[in-house]
Amino acid sequence: MFHRKPIEERIAEREAGREPLKEGKYFEHGPAKFVFVFLMVFVVVGHIAGLLLLMAVGLH
């Protein structure tokens, strides 16, 4: 019914036509990792601070 190549073959052909990535030209994951870790630490510290505040007020 359909005469398309499998997806693996189509991806391989598309990738073969591209030039290899050049070092230092493309976005690296370092900044994204920094933002992710900062947000996780912010959330954890915020939860602990909120818990301490509730305990100090006597609501928890």
Rosetta blueprint (number, residue, H / E / L):
1 M L
2 F L
3 H L
4 R L
5 K L
6 P L
7 I H
8 E H
9 E H
10 R H
11 I H
12 A H
13 E H
14 R H
15 E H
16 A H
17 G L
18 R L
19 E L
20 P L
21 L L
22 K L
23 E L
24 G L
25 K L
26 Y L
27 F L
28 E L
29 H L
30 G H
31 P H
32 A H
33 K H
34 F H
35 V H
36 F H
37 V H
38 F H
39 L H
40 M H
41 V H
42 F H
43 V H
44 V H
45 V H
46 G H
47 H H
48 I H
49 A H
50 G H
51 L H
52 L H
53 L H
54 L H
55 M H
56 A H
57 V H
58 G L
59 L L
60 H L
